[in-house]
C-alpha cells in the first residue's frame, strides 16, 4: 500500500496545515482532471508535515520584502552567510548576464567609482538586487529569502533536526512513500532521504518529485557534497518553469550529476504571479499524471 507525502516550501507561516493540504490536493485534482483522472488514493493517505512557523520565526514575522532586507543586512555580520550570499548573487548575476555597468547604474553616481564590491557593502548589495529585479520581474526578495532559508537550514543542526524530524513523522516504513516536494522542501526532502540512507533505514520511495527546486544552484549544491541519488528512491522527476527564479538550473548532468540521472521537465507554464507557486506546478497535466502513475 502506498501513501503520498507533500513537503512544502517557505512562505507558509501562520497558515492552517489542513487548509494548506487541501490547497495542494485541490491543485493536484485540477491537474488530474486534464487527463480525465481522479485521486488514486483516499485523502487520509496523503500526508502534509508542516514546518512553516519554524522558518518564519527567523525573521520575526516580517513581510517578505522586509524579511529580505533583514536577511541581507544580517548576512553582513555572519561570515558564512556573507560568503553564501555572495556566491548566490554571483550565480544570478552570471545567469542573467548582468554587467558591471548595469550594477553601477543602480548605484548613486557619487558611489559608483569608489564603492567596494561585495556582500559586505550594503549599497552594492542593494544595487545588485535592483539589477536582478529588472531581469527577473521582481525576484530579488525571493532570492534573499531562499538564500537565508537554505543557509539557516544547513548550518543550524537544531533547526534542521526539528524540521526533518517533523517530516520524518509523516513517512511510513511499512508503506511505499511517494514524495512530492516544492521549493525549499526539495532541499529538506533530499537531505532527509540522504540522512536516512546513512542511518541504514530502509525507506521505499518509488518516486521523488521535485517542483521549483533550487538544488541545481551551484552555491547550494556545494553545501550538499557529496551529492548522490538517495538509495531509497527508485525514480526522480524534476519539473520547473524556466521563469521561476528559484529553480535557476535544471537537475541535469551539468548541475546535479548523479546516477541514475534525474528526469527533468523544463517547460511547465506556472501561471502564478512569481512563476513559483505550488498550485501552478501541481495542476500541470504531466506533473499530476506522474504522481498518479507512481501511486497506482
C-alpha positions in Angstrom: 0.0 0.0 0.0 1.3 3.4 -1.0 0.9 6.9 0.5 1.7 10.4 -0.7 3.9 12.8 1.3 3.8 16.5 0.4 6.8 18.6 1.6 6.1 22.3 1.4 8.5 25.3 0.9 8.6 28.7 2.5 6.1 31.5 2.9 3.7 29.1 4.7 3.9 30.6 8.2 0.8 31.3 10.2 -1.3 29.2 8.0 -3.5 26.2 8.8 -1.9 23.0 7.9 -5.2 21.3 7.0 -6.1 24.3 4.7 -2.7 24.1 3.0 -3.0 20.4 2.5 -6.4 20.9 0.9 -5.0 23.6 -1.4 -2.3 21.2 -2.6 -4.8 18.4 -3.2 -7.2 20.7 -5.0 -4.4 21.8 -7.4 -3.4 18.2 -8.0 -7.1 17.3 -8.7 -7.2 20.0 -11.3 -4.1 18.6 -13.0 -5.5 15.1 -12.9 -8.8 16.3 -14.4 -6.9 17.4 -17.5 -6.2 13.6 -18.1 -9.7 12.6 -17.0 -8.4 11.2 -13.8 -9.4 11.4 -10.1 -7.4 10.9 -6.9 -5.9 7.4 -6.9 -5.8 7.2 -3.1 -8.0 8.4 -0.3 -7.0 11.8 1.2 -6.2 10.1 4.5 -3.2 8.5 2.8 -1.9 12.0 1.8 0.4 13.4 4.5 1.4 17.0 4.8 4.0 17.7 7.5 4.0 21.4 8.4 7.1 23.4 9.5 6.2 26.9 8.2 6.2 28.7 11.6 9.7 27.4 12.3 11.1 29.3 9.3 9.1 32.5 10.0 10.5 32.8 13.5 13.9 33.5 12.0 12.7 36.9 10.6 10.2 37.7 13.4 7.0 37.8 11.3 8.2 40.4 8.8 6.7 40.7 5.4 8.7 39.0 2.5 10.2 42.4 1.4 11.1 43.4 5.0 12.4 40.0 5.7 14.7 40.1 2.7 16.2 43.3 3.9 16.7 42.0 7.4 18.3 38.8 6.0 20.7 40.6 3.6 21.7 43.1 6.3 22.2 40.3 8.8 24.5 38.5 6.4 27.0 41.3 6.9 27.6 40.2 10.4 27.9 36.4 9.6 31.0 35.4 7.6 29.5 32.1 6.4 26.2 33.8 5.5 28.1 36.5 3.7 30.0 34.1 1.6 26.9 32.1 0.7 25.0 35.3 -0.2 28.0 36.4 -2.3 28.0 33.1 -4.2 24.3 33.1 -4.7 24.2 36.7 -6.0 27.1 36.0 -8.4 25.3 33.0 -9.8 22.2 35.0 -10.5 24.4 37.8 -12.0 26.0 35.3 -14.3 22.7 33.6 -15.2 21.1 36.9 -16.1 24.2 38.2 -17.9 24.1 41.3 -15.7 27.1 43.5 -16.4 29.1 45.7 -14.0 27.8 48.7 -15.8 24.2 47.6 -15.1 25.0 47.3 -11.4 26.7 50.7 -11.4 23.6 52.3 -12.9 21.7 51.2 -9.8 24.3 53.0 -7.5 24.3 56.6 -6.5 26.7 58.3 -9.0 28.8 59.5 -6.2 29.4 55.9 -5.0 29.8 54.2 -8.4 33.5 54.8 -8.7 34.7 54.2 -5.2 32.3 51.7 -3.6 33.7 48.3 -2.7 32.0 45.4 -4.5 30.8 42.6 -2.4 28.1 41.5 0.1 29.9 43.3 2.9 28.7 46.6 1.3 25.0 47.2 1.8 24.8 49.7 -1.1 26.4 47.3 -3.5 24.1 44.5 -2.5 21.0 46.8 -2.9 22.3 47.7 -6.4 22.7 44.1 -7.4 19.2 43.2 -6.1 17.7 46.1 -8.1 19.6 44.9 -11.2 18.4 41.4 -10.7 14.8 42.6 -10.3 15.0 44.2 -13.8 15.9 40.8 -15.2 13.6 38.5 -13.1 10.4 40.5 -12.7 11.0 41.4 -9.0 12.7 38.1 -7.9 15.3 39.6 -5.6 13.2 39.3 -2.4 12.6 35.6 -3.2 16.4 35.1 -3.8 17.3 36.7 -0.5 14.7 34.6 1.4 15.8 31.4 -0.3 19.5 32.2 0.5 18.6 32.7 4.2 16.4 29.6 4.5 19.0 27.3 2.9 21.8 28.8 5.0 19.9 28.6 8.2 18.6 25.1 7.5 22.0 23.6 6.5 24.1 25.5 9.1 22.0 25.1 12.2 21.7 21.5 13.3 18.9 22.0 15.8 16.7 23.8 13.3 17.5 21.2 10.7 16.7 18.3 13.0 13.5 20.0 14.1 12.3 20.3 10.5 13.5 16.9 9.4 12.1 15.0 12.4 8.7 16.6 11.7 8.8 15.5 8.1 10.0 12.0 9.2 6.9 11.5 11.2 4.9 11.7 8.0 6.8 8.8 6.4 5.7 5.3 6.9 8.3 2.5 7.0 5.6 -0.1 6.3 4.4 1.6 3.1 5.9 2.9 -0.1 6.1 6.7 0.1 5.7 8.8 -3.0 7.3 12.1 -2.1 6.4 15.4 -3.7 8.5 18.4 -2.6 8.4 22.1 -3.5 11.0 24.9 -3.3 12.9 24.7 0.0 11.0 21.5 0.6 13.1 19.8 -2.1 16.2 20.6 -0.1 14.6 19.3 3.1 13.3 16.1 1.3 16.7 15.4 -0.4 18.8 15.9 2.7 16.4 13.8 4.8 16.4 10.9 2.4 20.2 11.0 2.3 20.4 11.1 6.1 18.1 8.1 6.3 20.3 6.3 3.8 23.4 6.9 6.0 21.5 5.7 9.1 20.6 2.5 7.2 16.9 3.0 7.3 15.1 1.0 4.6 12.6 3.5 3.3 10.9 2.9 0.0 10.3 5.8 -2.3 9.1 4.7 -5.8 9.1 8.3 -7.0 10.6 11.6 -5.7 9.1 14.6 -7.4 10.8 18.0 -7.0 9.0 21.1 -8.1 10.6 24.6 -8.4 13.8 23.2 -6.8 16.9 25.3 -6.1 19.1 22.1 -5.8 20.7 22.9 -9.2 22.2 26.2 -7.9 26.0 25.6 -7.6 26.4 27.6 -4.4 23.7 25.4 -2.7 24.9 22.1 -4.2 28.4 22.8 -2.8 26.9 22.7 0.7 25.5 19.2 0.0 28.6 17.4 -1.2 29.0 14.6 -1.8 25.7 14.5 -3.8 24.1 11.3 -4.8 20.9 9.5 -5.7 19.2 8.6 -2.4 19.3 4.8 -2.2 15.6 4.6 -1.2 14.4 6.4 -4.3 13.6 4.4 -7.4 13.0 7.3 -9.8 13.4 11.1 -9.5 11.3 13.5 -11.6 12.1 17.3 -11.5 9.8 19.9 -13.0 10.2 23.6 -13.3 9.1 26.8 -15.0 12.0 28.3 -16.9 11.0 31.7 -15.5 11.0 30.5 -11.9 13.9 32.3 -10.2 14.2 29.7 -7.5 14.8 26.8 -9.9 17.7 28.6 -11.6 19.2 25.5 -13.1 17.8 22.1 -14.1 18.9 19.0 -12.2 20.9 17.6 -15.1 24.4 16.3 -15.7 25.8 19.8 -15.6 24.2 20.9 -12.4 23.3 17.8 -10.4 25.2 14.9 -11.8 24.1 11.7 -10.1 23.4 8.1 -11.2 20.8 7.2 -12.1 20.1 10.6 -13.7 17.2 12.8 -12.8 14.4 13.2 -15.3 13.8 16.9 -16.0 10.7 18.6 -17.3 11.6 22.3 -18.0 8.5 23.5 -19.8 6.0 23.9 -17.0 3.9 27.1 -17.6 3.4 28.1 -13.9 0.6 30.7 -14.1 1.1 32.0 -10.5 2.4 35.6 -10.1 6.0 34.7 -9.5 6.0 31.5 -11.6 6.9 29.6 -8.5 3.6 28.9 -6.6 2.9 25.2 -5.9 -0.6 25.3 -7.4 0.9 26.3 -10.7 3.0 23.1 -10.6 0.5 20.6 -9.2 -2.1 21.5 -11.8 0.2 20.8 -14.6 -1.1 17.9 -16.6 2.1 16.0 -16.9 3.2 16.6 -13.3 -0.1 15.5 -11.9 -0.1 12.3 -14.1 3.4 11.4 -13.0 2.4 11.5 -9.3 -0.8 9.5 -10.1 1.2 6.8 -12.0 3.5 6.3 -9.1 0.6 5.6 -6.7 -1.5 3.2 -8.8 
